[in-house]
Amino acid sequence: MFAVEPPIEPMLAKLAGELPMGAFLYEPKWDGFRAIVFRGRSEVFI
């Protein structure tokens, strides 16, 4: 049993013309894969 039941679609990346200003940290995403992992007491769902 999970707190939030799968499946849930991952949030997709959006193209932006410029980076937002403010106290943000940025990190490139090199691998191109997205996954949502659900972990219960005795099971894992990817």
PDB file of N, CA, C and O in Angstrom:
ATOM      1  N   MET A   1       0.842  -1.179   0.000  1.00  0.00           N
ATOM      2  CA  MET A   1       0.000   0.000   0.000  1.00  0.00           C
ATOM      3  C   MET A   1       0.888   1.244   0.000  1.00  0.00           C
ATOM      4  O   MET A   1       1.840   1.337   0.774  1.00  0.00           O
ATOM      5  N   PHE A   2       0.567   2.192  -0.873  1.00  0.00           N
ATOM      6  CA  PHE A   2       1.343   3.423  -0.990  1.00  0.00           C
ATOM      7  C   PHE A   2       0.500   4.601  -0.520  1.00  0.00           C
ATOM      8  O   PHE A   2      -0.729   4.535  -0.547  1.00  0.00           O
ATOM      9  N   ALA A   3       1.153   5.681  -0.087  1.00  0.00           N
ATOM     10  CA  ALA A   3       0.434   6.895   0.317  1.00  0.00           C
ATOM     11  C   ALA A   3      -0.301   7.501  -0.876  1.00  0.00           C
ATOM     12  O   ALA A   3      -1.413   8.008  -0.730  1.00  0.00           O
ATOM     13  N   VAL A   4       0.320   7.448  -2.058  1.00  0.00           N
ATOM     14  CA  VAL A   4      -0.286   7.890  -3.318  1.00  0.00           C
ATOM     15  C   VAL A   4      -0.231   6.687  -4.243  1.00  0.00           C
ATOM     16  O   VAL A   4       0.841   6.117  -4.445  1.00  0.00           O
ATOM     17  N   GLU A   5      -1.361   6.291  -4.807  1.00  0.00           N
ATOM     18  CA  GLU A   5      -1.415   5.080  -5.621  1.00  0.00           C
ATOM     19  C   GLU A   5      -0.916   5.315  -7.046  1.00  0.00           C
ATOM     20  O   GLU A   5      -1.355   6.259  -7.703  1.00  0.00           O
ATOM     21  N   PRO A   6      -0.013   4.476  -7.529  1.00  0.00           N
ATOM     22  CA  PRO A   6       0.447   4.557  -8.916  1.00  0.00           C
ATOM     23  C   PRO A   6      -0.631   4.039  -9.855  1.00  0.00           C
ATOM     24  O   PRO A   6      -1.559   3.381  -9.384  1.00  0.00           O
ATOM     25  N   PRO A   7      -0.563   4.295 -11.135  1.00  0.00           N
ATOM     26  CA  PRO A   7       0.473   5.077 -11.819  1.00  0.00           C
ATOM     27  C   PRO A   7       0.140   6.565 -11.821  1.00  0.00           C
ATOM     28  O   PRO A   7      -1.027   6.956 -11.817  1.00  0.00           O
ATOM     29  N   ILE A   8       1.178   7.378 -11.829  1.00  0.00           N
ATOM     30  CA  ILE A   8       1.075   8.833 -11.970  1.00  0.00           C
ATOM     31  C   ILE A   8       2.062   9.229 -13.049  1.00  0.00           C
ATOM     32  O   ILE A   8       3.225   8.827 -12.999  1.00  0.00           O
ATOM     33  N   GLU A   9       1.626  10.007 -14.020  1.00  0.00           N
ATOM     34  CA  GLU A   9       2.502  10.435 -15.113  1.00  0.00           C
ATOM     35  C   GLU A   9       3.529  11.442 -14.607  1.00  0.00           C
ATOM     36  O   GLU A   9       3.184  12.309 -13.804  1.00  0.00           O
ATOM     37  N   PRO A  10       4.793  11.351 -15.057  1.00  0.00           N
ATOM     38  CA  PRO A  10       5.804  12.336 -14.646  1.00  0.00           C
ATOM     39  C   PRO A  10       5.538  13.692 -15.284  1.00  0.00           C
ATOM     40  O   PRO A  10       4.930  13.781 -16.350  1.00  0.00           O
ATOM     41  N   MET A  11       5.993  14.730 -14.630  1.00  0.00           N
ATOM     42  CA  MET A  11       5.879  16.084 -15.160  1.00  0.00           C
ATOM     43  C   MET A  11       6.877  16.215 -16.305  1.00  0.00           C
ATOM     44  O   MET A  11       8.043  15.849 -16.155  1.00  0.00           O
ATOM     45  N   LEU A  12       6.436  16.727 -17.431  1.00  0.00           N
ATOM     46  CA  LEU A  12       7.305  16.861 -18.593  1.00  0.00           C
ATOM     47  C   LEU A  12       8.066  18.179 -18.555  1.00  0.00           C
ATOM     48  O   LEU A  12       7.585  19.167 -17.999  1.00  0.00           O
ATOM     49  N   ALA A  13       9.236  18.191 -19.137  1.00  0.00           N
ATOM     50  CA  ALA A  13      10.057  19.400 -19.210  1.00  0.00           C
ATOM     51  C   ALA A  13       9.410  20.403 -20.163  1.00  0.00           C
ATOM     52  O   ALA A  13       8.731  20.020 -21.116  1.00  0.00           O
ATOM     53  N   LYS A  14       9.626  21.681 -19.895  1.00  0.00           N
ATOM     54  CA  LYS A  14       9.111  22.752 -20.754  1.00  0.00           C
ATOM     55  C   LYS A  14      10.276  23.625 -21.211  1.00  0.00           C
ATOM     56  O   LYS A  14      11.175  23.936 -20.431  1.00  0.00           O
ATOM     57  N   LEU A  15      10.250  24.010 -22.470  1.00  0.00           N
ATOM     58  CA  LEU A  15      11.268  24.895 -23.005  1.00  0.00           C
ATOM     59  C   LEU A  15      11.021  26.320 -22.513  1.00  0.00           C
ATOM     60  O   LEU A  15       9.885  26.794 -22.528  1.00  0.00           O
ATOM     61  N   ALA A  16      12.075  26.998 -22.080  1.00  0.00           N
ATOM     62  CA  ALA A  16      11.976  28.382 -21.619  1.00  0.00           C
ATOM     63  C   ALA A  16      12.997  29.214 -22.381  1.00  0.00           C
ATOM     64  O   ALA A  16      14.083  28.734 -22.709  1.00  0.00           O
ATOM     65  N   GLY A  17      12.644  30.454 -22.659  1.00  0.00           N
ATOM     66  CA  GLY A  17      13.539  31.350 -23.365  1.00  0.00           C
ATOM     67  C   GLY A  17      14.717  31.811 -22.524  1.00  0.00           C
ATOM     68  O   GLY A  17      15.788  32.103 -23.055  1.00  0.00           O
ATOM     69  N   GLU A  18      14.518  31.877 -21.188  1.00  0.00           N
ATOM     70  CA  GLU A  18      15.588  32.283 -20.277  1.00  0.00           C
ATOM     71  C   GLU A  18      15.331  31.691 -18.904  1.00  0.00           C
ATOM     72  O   GLU A  18      14.210  31.296 -18.584  1.00  0.00           O
ATOM     73  N   LEU A  19      16.383  31.633 -18.096  1.00  0.00           N
ATOM     74  CA  LEU A  19      16.239  31.093 -16.750  1.00  0.00           C
ATOM     75  C   LEU A  19      15.578  32.124 -15.844  1.00  0.00           C
ATOM     76  O   LEU A  19      15.852  33.316 -15.977  1.00  0.00           O
ATOM     77  N   PRO A  20      14.715  31.697 -14.925  1.00  0.00           N
ATOM     78  CA  PRO A  20      14.108  32.649 -13.985  1.00  0.00           C
ATOM     79  C   PRO A  20      15.153  33.228 -13.036  1.00  0.00           C
ATOM     80  O   PRO A  20      16.129  32.560 -12.696  1.00  0.00           O
ATOM     81  N   MET A  21      14.948  34.453 -12.617  1.00  0.00           N
ATOM     82  CA  MET A  21      15.858  35.111 -11.685  1.00  0.00           C
ATOM     83  C   MET A  21      15.440  34.781 -10.258  1.00  0.00           C
ATOM     84  O   MET A  21      14.264  34.530  -9.995  1.00  0.00           O
ATOM     85  N   GLY A  22      16.392  34.782  -9.346  1.00  0.00           N
ATOM     86  CA  GLY A  22      16.096  34.518  -7.946  1.00  0.00           C
ATOM     87  C   GLY A  22      17.091  33.541  -7.352  1.00  0.00           C
ATOM     88  O   GLY A  22      18.120  33.231  -7.952  1.00  0.00           O
ATOM     89  N   ALA A  23      16.765  33.066  -6.170  1.00  0.00           N
ATOM     90  CA  ALA A  23      17.652  32.152  -5.442  1.00  0.00           C
ATOM     91  C   ALA A  23      17.369  30.712  -5.859  1.00  0.00           C
ATOM     92  O   ALA A  23      16.853  29.923  -5.067  1.00  0.00           O
ATOM     93  N   PHE A  24      17.706  30.371  -7.100  1.00  0.00           N
ATOM     94  CA  PHE A  24      17.488  29.027  -7.619  1.00  0.00           C
ATOM     95  C   PHE A  24      18.822  28.356  -7.892  1.00  0.00           C
ATOM     96  O   PHE A  24      19.814  29.031  -8.165  1.00  0.00           O
ATOM     97  N   LEU A  25      18.850  27.047  -7.821  1.00  0.00           N
ATOM     98  CA  LEU A  25      20.002  26.257  -8.234  1.00  0.00           C
ATOM     99  C   LEU A  25      19.585  25.469  -9.459  1.00  0.00           C
ATOM    100  O   LEU A  25      18.452  24.990  -9.521  1.00  0.00           O
ATOM    101  N   TYR A  26      20.460  25.322 -10.427  1.00  0.00           N
ATOM    102  CA  TYR A  26      20.152  24.608 -11.656  1.00  0.00           C
ATOM    103  C   TYR A  26      21.138  23.477 -11.859  1.00  0.00           C
ATOM    104  O   TYR A  26      22.320  23.596 -11.536  1.00  0.00           O
ATOM    105  N   GLU A  27      20.637  22.383 -12.397  1.00  0.00           N
ATOM    106  CA  GLU A  27      21.485  21.235 -12.670  1.00  0.00           C
ATOM    107  C   GLU A  27      21.041  20.638 -14.004  1.00  0.00           C
ATOM    108  O   GLU A  27      19.853  20.380 -14.197  1.00  0.00           O
ATOM    109  N   PRO A  28      21.972  20.416 -14.920  1.00  0.00           N
ATOM    110  CA  PRO A  28      21.577  19.812 -16.197  1.00  0.00           C
ATOM    111  C   PRO A  28      21.106  18.375 -15.992  1.00  0.00           C
ATOM    112  O   PRO A  28      21.586  17.677 -15.100  1.00  0.00           O
ATOM    113  N   LYS A  29      20.184  17.951 -16.808  1.00  0.00           N
ATOM    114  CA  LYS A  29      19.680  16.580 -16.768  1.00  0.00           C
ATOM    115  C   LYS A  29      20.315  15.838 -17.937  1.00  0.00           C
ATOM    116  O   LYS A  29      19.869  15.977 -19.076  1.00  0.00           O
ATOM    117  N   TRP A  30      21.344  15.057 -17.667  1.00  0.00           N
ATOM    118  CA  TRP A  30      22.141  14.462 -18.731  1.00  0.00           C
ATOM    119  C   TRP A  30      21.560  13.175 -19.293  1.00  0.00           C
ATOM    120  O   TRP A  30      21.720  12.913 -20.486  1.00  0.00           O
ATOM    121  N   ASP A  31      20.902  12.374 -18.495  1.00  0.00           N
ATOM    122  CA  ASP A  31      20.531  11.031 -18.943  1.00  0.00           C
ATOM    123  C   ASP A  31      19.259  10.965 -19.794  1.00  0.00           C
ATOM    124  O   ASP A  31      19.117  10.037 -20.590  1.00  0.00           O
ATOM    125  N   GLY A  32      18.346  11.901 -19.654  1.00  0.00           N
ATOM    126  CA  GLY A  32      17.144  11.904 -20.476  1.00  0.00           C
ATOM    127  C   GLY A  32      16.049  10.972 -20.004  1.00  0.00           C
ATOM    128  O   GLY A  32      15.080  10.773 -20.737  1.00  0.00           O
ATOM    129  N   PHE A  33      16.149  10.388 -18.821  1.00  0.00           N
ATOM    130  CA  PHE A  33      15.129   9.483 -18.316  1.00  0.00           C
ATOM    131  C   PHE A  33      14.434  10.093 -17.110  1.00  0.00           C
ATOM    132  O   PHE A  33      15.058  10.784 -16.305  1.00  0.00           O
ATOM    133  N   ARG A  34      13.138   9.833 -16.994  1.00  0.00           N
ATOM    134  CA  ARG A  34      12.383  10.260 -15.821  1.00  0.00           C
ATOM    135  C   ARG A  34      11.650   9.059 -15.264  1.00  0.00           C
ATOM    136  O   ARG A  34      11.148   8.228 -16.021  1.00  0.00           O
ATOM    137  N   ALA A  35      11.584   8.964 -13.966  1.00  0.00           N
ATOM    138  CA  ALA A  35      10.851   7.873 -13.323  1.00  0.00           C
ATOM    139  C   ALA A  35      10.270   8.380 -12.013  1.00  0.00           C
ATOM    140  O   ALA A  35      10.835   9.261 -11.366  1.00  0.00           O
ATOM    141  N   ILE A  36       9.153   7.820 -11.640  1.00  0.00           N
ATOM    142  CA  ILE A  36       8.562   8.090 -10.336  1.00  0.00           C
ATOM    143  C   ILE A  36       8.590   6.772  -9.572  1.00  0.00           C
ATOM    144  O   ILE A  36       8.104   5.751 -10.060  1.00  0.00           O
ATOM    145  N   VAL A  37       9.155   6.800  -8.383  1.00  0.00           N
ATOM    146  CA  VAL A  37       9.292   5.597  -7.580  1.00  0.00           C
ATOM    147  C   VAL A  37       8.344   5.704  -6.388  1.00  0.00           C
ATOM    148  O   VAL A  37       8.333   6.706  -5.673  1.00  0.00           O
ATOM    149  N   PHE A  38       7.547   4.651  -6.190  1.00  0.00           N
ATOM    150  CA  PHE A  38       6.657   4.560  -5.046  1.00  0.00           C
ATOM    151  C   PHE A  38       7.219   3.493  -4.125  1.00  0.00           C
ATOM    152  O   PHE A  38       7.484   2.372  -4.559  1.00  0.00           O
ATOM    153  N   ARG A  39       7.401   3.832  -2.856  1.00  0.00           N
ATOM    154  CA  ARG A  39       7.946   2.871  -1.899  1.00  0.00           C
ATOM    155  C   ARG A  39       6.962   2.699  -0.755  1.00  0.00           C
ATOM    156  O   ARG A  39       6.641   3.659  -0.054  1.00  0.00           O
ATOM    157  N   GLY A  40       6.491   1.493  -0.569  1.00  0.00           N
ATOM    158  CA  GLY A  40       5.631   1.157   0.558  1.00  0.00           C
ATOM    159  C   GLY A  40       6.458   0.467   1.623  1.00  0.00           C
ATOM    160  O   GLY A  40       7.686   0.436   1.542  1.00  0.00           O
ATOM    161  N   ARG A  41       5.795  -0.081   2.612  1.00  0.00           N
ATOM    162  CA  ARG A  41       6.529  -0.790   3.676  1.00  0.00           C
ATOM    163  C   ARG A  41       7.238  -2.023   3.144  1.00  0.00           C
ATOM    164  O   ARG A  41       8.357  -2.324   3.561  1.00  0.00           O
ATOM    165  N   SER A  42       6.592  -2.748   2.214  1.00  0.00           N
ATOM    166  CA  SER A  42       7.192  -3.996   1.748  1.00  0.00           C
ATOM    167  C   SER A  42       7.262  -4.113   0.225  1.00  0.00           C
ATOM    168  O   SER A  42       7.583  -5.183  -0.291  1.00  0.00           O
ATOM    169  N   GLU A  43       6.966  -3.026  -0.508  1.00  0.00           N
ATOM    170  CA  GLU A  43       7.021  -3.107  -1.960  1.00  0.00           C
ATOM    171  C   GLU A  43       7.484  -1.800  -2.576  1.00  0.00           C
ATOM    172  O   GLU A  43       7.371  -0.728  -1.981  1.00  0.00           O
ATOM    173  N   VAL A  44       8.015  -1.925  -3.795  1.00  0.00           N
ATOM    174  CA  VAL A  44       8.479  -0.766  -4.563  1.00  0.00           C
ATOM    175  C   VAL A  44       7.877  -0.852  -5.956  1.00  0.00           C
ATOM    176  O   VAL A  44       7.824  -1.931  -6.545  1.00  0.00           O
ATOM    177  N   PHE A  45       7.417   0.295  -6.494  1.00  0.00           N
ATOM    178  CA  PHE A  45       6.842   0.365  -7.824  1.00  0.00           C
ATOM    179  C   PHE A  45       7.544   1.493  -8.567  1.00  0.00           C
ATOM    180  O   PHE A  45       7.547   2.631  -8.097  1.00  0.00           O
ATOM    181  N   ILE A  46       8.147   1.194  -9.735  1.00  0.00           N
ATOM    182  CA  ILE A  46       8.831   2.217 -10.528  1.00  0.00           C
ATOM    183  C   ILE A  46       7.999   2.478 -11.765  1.00  0.00           C
ATOM    184  O   ILE A  46       8.371   3.307 -12.595  1.00  0.00           O
TER     185      ILE A  46
END
